[in-house]
């Protein structure tokens, strides 16, 4: 269906101050007559509170975003942009010139000055990030104002985008919207005028989006942090046919770097492609980000990319939690010295006033939320349900010093076997000795192991599941007996490489 725009909209757009910019007039004219059977205004950003975090909802939103890309770019040869309106700054400016209109928009836009209203928009090829923002927001705000009266605007507003051509229906489960009524001419002119002068970055954010296919990653090391992901990375990168997106952990695409988006930005994809081309190394491309396994949006995103595989490294829950506690909460006698030897995260522990002198604090309610955020058992069971053996490989840290592990991994990744002379298994990023007071207190160890019982059970289940294709006998024994680093004398004394691996170059012995 041809989307018609009133002549006064096109006229004002062409005559506005933005038109002095190269390409704006062409974008406005093309956008006014662009045939768009795709969904417009669908969210590309997960919003806690507005969106549910359950599997069905998140996979539905991710699938809807992928359909928008397929329709707009694949079918129409257009471009997809995420447009975000910074509600607070925009309404603040509007309040000084048109207070009545500002009040109506404040109600419609959830009356949340801190909010950023995001939506995806399909545009013709002539549009750029600088030009599509005002055009898309004019369309959205005009429709919202026309759709609701003052009384209706005070109610919760359905976010379903308008339904399009058959085959591109609204799959968000929200009601389809009827055609808006005509707005008073003065109000529409004011709204168009005010959106034309939107300030980029200050009031409107625009990013071009692309398909996940452009990321080109073959597998990810998705966790678990403090379990040996760095050691695994260093071993795999020595394979002649395996490369990684970064020599260290890569947070630019998934987890925090995903910024709650359902689709990646073109800028992110291009940066990765440039880094990959500079290496010039053929074969498989991996990415290491230990936070993925604790970040549902990222692992659901990876699940929908059928060619992408996932490796998980697990370890004793108590040992891992102790290291996390040492970094973020433990009272070090000298914080600066602890930061220098990587026993504390810089700028996290400012003084002894915001730290805990004993790991016993993890048993208090004050740290219950933090402890839950570090636990993987629910995520681990979900990953096994999603990926199955073809796309998920679960390792235990105790298996990282076995050459058979890497031979099996290479075969699973469909990479050539490691050379016969290969021997790059090194322990990296380690910390021996007493990290906290944990290993001095056996009673405390027992209490914390009980608190971590769901972690032990889930990891045992995962290794039994993985044993159908790869057995890890040493790991099975450790888990069955709940052996932590406190039970290993060699972990509490200085080893051949000292107590620390400050340079992350690795230690040749385990």
Residue pairs with C-beta under 8 A, 6 or more apart in sequence:
1 35
1 37
1 164
1 165
2 33
2 35
3 33
3 34
3 35
3 36
5 32
5 33
8 185
8 188
8 189
9 32
9 138
9 188
9 192
10 28
10 29
10 32
12 189
12 192
12 193
12 196
13 19
13 25
13 28
13 32
13 135
13 192
13 196
14 25
14 28
14 29
16 193
16 196
17 196
17 197
18 24
18 131
18 134
18 196
19 25
19 28
21 130
21 131
23 126
23 127
23 128
23 131
24 130
24 131
26 126
27 123
27 124
27 126
27 127
27 128
27 131
27 132
27 135
28 131
28 135
30 123
30 124
30 126
30 127
31 123
31 124
31 127
31 132
31 135
34 76
34 78
34 122
34 123
34 124
35 76
36 72
36 76
36 78
36 122
36 164
37 71
37 75
37 76
37 164
37 165
37 167
37 168
38 67
38 68
38 71
38 72
38 75
38 76
38 122
38 164
38 168
39 64
39 67
39 68
39 71
39 120
39 161
39 162
39 163
39 164
39 168
39 170
40 119
40 120
40 121
40 122
40 139
40 161
40 162
40 164
41 119
41 120
41 121
41 140
41 161
41 162
42 64
42 65
42 68
42 119
42 120
42 161
42 172
43 51
43 61
43 65
43 118
43 119
43 120
43 159
43 262
44 65
44 82
44 118
44 119
44 120
44 209
44 261
44 262
44 263
45 82
45 84
45 118
45 259
45 260
45 261
45 262
46 53
46 58
46 61
46 260
46 261
46 262
46 297
47 118
47 260
50 159
51 57
51 58
51 61
52 58
53 296
55 296
55 300
55 382
58 296
58 297
58 300
59 300
59 303
59 304
60 171
60 172
60 173
61 172
61 262
62 262
62 300
62 301
62 304
63 171
63 304
64 171
64 172
64 262
65 120
65 262
65 263
66 211
66 212
66 262
66 263
66 304
67 168
67 171
68 80
68 120
68 122
69 80
69 209
69 210
69 211
69 263
70 211
71 122
71 168
72 78
72 79
72 80
72 122
72 123
73 79
73 80
73 210
73 211
76 122
77 125
78 122
78 123
78 124
78 125
79 122
79 123
79 124
79 125
79 127
79 208
80 120
80 121
80 122
80 123
80 208
80 209
80 210
80 263
81 120
81 121
81 123
81 127
81 129
81 132
81 133
81 136
81 206
81 207
81 208
81 209
82 118
82 119
82 120
82 121
82 205
82 206
82 207
82 208
82 209
82 261
82 263
82 265
83 118
83 119
83 120
83 121
83 132
83 133
83 136
83 137
83 204
83 205
83 206
84 116
84 117
84 118
84 119
84 204
84 205
84 206
85 109
85 116
85 117
85 137
85 198
85 203
85 204
86 116
86 202
86 203
86 204
86 205
87 106
87 109
87 110
87 112
87 113
87 114
87 115
87 116
87 117
88 113
88 114
88 115
89 199
89 202
89 203
90 198
90 203
90 204
91 102
91 105
91 106
91 109
91 113
92 113
93 194
93 203
94 101
94 102
94 105
94 194
95 102
95 103
97 194
98 190
98 194
101 187
101 190
101 191
104 145
104 150
104 153
105 141
105 145
107 150
107 153
107 154
108 144
108 145
108 148
108 153
108 157
109 115
109 117
110 157
116 205
117 140
119 136
119 140
119 161
120 209
120 263
121 132
121 136
121 139
123 132
123 135
123 136
127 135
129 206
129 207
129 208
130 200
130 206
132 206
133 198
133 200
133 204
133 205
133 206
134 195
134 196
134 198
134 204
137 195
137 198
137 204
138 191
138 192
138 195
138 196
141 191
141 195
142 180
142 183
142 188
142 191
142 192
143 162
143 177
143 180
144 157
145 183
145 187
145 191
146 180
146 181
146 182
146 183
147 177
147 178
147 180
147 181
148 157
158 174
158 175
158 177
159 172
159 174
160 170
160 172
160 174
160 175
160 176
160 177
161 170
161 172
162 170
162 176
162 177
163 169
163 170
163 176
170 176
198 204
200 206
207 265
207 266
207 267
208 265
208 266
208 267
209 261
209 263
209 264
209 265
209 266
210 263
210 264
210 265
210 266
210 269
211 263
212 263
212 264
212 301
212 304
212 305
213 305
214 264
214 269
214 273
215 253
215 264
215 268
215 269
215 272
215 305
216 272
216 273
216 276
216 285
217 245
217 253
217 272
217 285
217 286
217 287
217 308
218 284
218 285
218 286
218 307
218 308
218 309
218 413
219 284
219 286
219 287
219 308
219 309
219 310
219 311
219 413
220 254
220 286
220 287
220 288
220 289
220 292
220 302
220 308
220 309
220 310
220 311
221 229
221 232
221 233
221 236
221 286
221 287
221 288
221 289
221 290
221 311
221 313
222 289
222 290
222 292
222 293
222 299
222 302
222 310
222 311
222 312
223 229
223 290
223 291
223 292
223 293
223 294
223 312
223 313
223 376
224 290
224 293
224 294
224 312
224 313
224 314
224 315
224 320
224 376
225 290
225 291
225 320
225 324
226 290
226 315
226 319
226 320
226 323
226 324
227 290
227 313
227 314
227 315
227 320
227 397
228 313
228 315
228 397
228 400
228 427
229 249
229 288
229 290
229 313
230 288
230 428
230 429
230 504
231 400
231 425
231 426
231 427
231 428
231 429
231 506
232 311
232 313
232 395
232 400
233 244
233 286
233 288
234 424
234 426
234 428
234 506
235 400
235 406
235 424
235 425
235 426
236 242
236 244
236 286
236 406
236 409
237 243
237 244
237 247
237 286
238 422
238 424
239 283
239 410
239 415
239 418
239 422
240 283
240 416
240 419
241 282
241 283
241 284
241 415
241 416
242 283
242 284
242 286
242 413
242 415
243 276
243 279
243 281
243 283
243 284
243 285
243 286
244 250
244 285
244 286
244 287
244 288
245 252
245 253
245 272
245 275
245 276
245 285
245 286
245 287
246 252
246 275
246 287
246 288
248 288
249 288
249 289
249 290
250 257
250 287
250 288
250 289
251 257
251 289
251 291
252 268
252 271
252 272
253 264
253 268
253 272
253 287
253 289
254 287
254 289
254 291
254 292
254 295
254 298
254 301
254 302
255 289
255 291
255 292
255 294
255 295
255 298
256 291
257 268
257 289
258 264
258 295
258 297
258 298
258 301
260 297
262 297
262 301
276 285
283 415
284 413
284 414
284 415
289 298
291 298
292 298
292 299
292 302
292 310
293 299
293 312
293 376
293 379
293 380
293 383
294 373
294 374
294 376
294 379
296 379
296 382
299 310
299 379
299 382
299 383
299 386
300 386
302 308
302 310
303 386
303 387
308 391
309 387
309 391
309 392
309 393
309 412
309 413
310 383
310 387
310 391
310 392
310 393
311 392
311 393
311 395
311 409
312 380
312 383
312 392
312 393
312 394
312 395
312 462
313 395
313 396
313 397
313 400
314 376
314 380
314 394
314 395
314 396
314 397
314 459
314 462
314 463
315 396
315 397
315 398
316 397
316 478
316 479
316 482
316 483
316 484
316 485
317 375
317 449
317 452
317 455
317 456
317 459
318 438
318 445
318 448
318 449
318 452
318 482
318 484
318 486
319 484
319 485
319 486
320 374
321 362
321 371
321 374
321 448
321 452
322 359
322 435
322 436
322 438
322 485
323 431
323 435
324 374
325 356
325 359
325 362
325 436
326 343
326 344
326 431
326 435
326 436
327 343
327 344
327 345
327 348
328 345
328 348
328 349
328 370
329 349
329 355
329 356
329 361
329 367
329 370
330 344
330 349
330 355
330 356
330 357
330 359
330 435
330 436
331 349
331 352
331 355
331 356
331 357
332 338
332 343
332 344
332 349
332 355
335 344
335 349
335 350
335 351
338 344
338 349
339 345
339 346
341 500
341 502
342 431
342 500
342 502
343 431
343 435
349 355
356 367
357 437
358 436
358 437
358 444
359 436
359 437
359 438
359 444
359 448
360 437
360 441
360 444
361 367
362 371
362 448
362 451
363 447
363 448
363 451
371 451
375 452
375 454
375 455
376 455
376 458
377 454
377 455
377 457
377 458
377 459
378 458
380 458
380 459
380 462
381 458
381 461
383 392
384 392
384 394
384 461
384 462
384 465
386 392
389 466
389 468
389 469
393 409
393 412
393 466
393 470
394 462
394 463
394 465
394 466
395 405
395 409
395 466
395 472
396 459
396 463
396 472
396 474
396 475
396 478
396 479
397 475
398 472
398 474
398 475
398 478
399 405
399 472
399 474
399 475
400 425
400 427
400 510
401 425
401 427
401 510
402 425
403 418
403 423
403 425
405 470
406 418
406 422
406 425
407 417
407 418
408 470
410 416
410 417
410 418
411 417
412 469
425 510
426 505
426 506
426 507
426 508
427 497
427 501
427 506
427 507
427 509
427 510
428 501
428 504
428 505
428 506
428 507
429 501
429 504
430 497
430 500
430 501
430 507
431 499
431 500
431 501
432 491
432 492
432 493
432 494
432 495
432 498
432 499
432 500
433 492
433 493
433 494
433 499
434 440
434 492
437 444
438 444
438 445
438 448
438 486
439 445
439 485
439 486
439 492
442 486
445 484
445 486
449 456
449 482
449 484
456 479
456 482
459 479
460 476
460 479
460 480
463 472
463 475
463 476
463 479
466 472
467 476
477 483
485 491
485 492
486 492
495 507
495 509
496 507
496 508
496 509
497 507
497 508
497 509
501 507
